[in-house]
Amino acid sequence: TTILEAFTSGARRAKVAGFDAVELHAAHGYLLDQFLSPLTNRRTDLYGGSLVGRILFLEEVVRAVRRAVGPGYPIFVRLGVADFLEGGLSAEEGVEAAARLVAAGTDLIDVSGGFGYALKAPEGYSGQGFLSPLSRAVKAAVKVPVILTGGVTEAEAAAALLEAGAADLIGVGRAIA
């Protein structure tokens, strides 16, 4: 498809431009997340229904990007592991999705959560690295590095989360902007 070709050509361009890896964004309501989330995926064909159908396009993208960039080039997926909305992707499905993406050729899972742009810590998730319950669950299910992103604003907190085994890496953006 045209969309699949756009993902593969973009990944190929990133590699040629000298980037060390490519990350596919499958969180926060962007296109790949729209396929994965039952909040937006109402399809009744092969790409809808159960998690197996909803994740199919994302698996196809990962496999196509892998073919485009070759076996030695790292592919990351920023994965919205849970939507935190009624009727949305559950954490259990998100962890299964992470494992399926690794089987498809993903080299690293960048854990995020929440559907849409504004993520506030849902009830039961608080403090520095509030998504650490999700990163821990993904880390237990996959044998690739896991990044914990979201809510880490202090270097000491990042170090403590790593020391506690919540993730292999900490993603920090706004805190250093």
Disulfide bonds with the S-S distance in Angstrom:
none
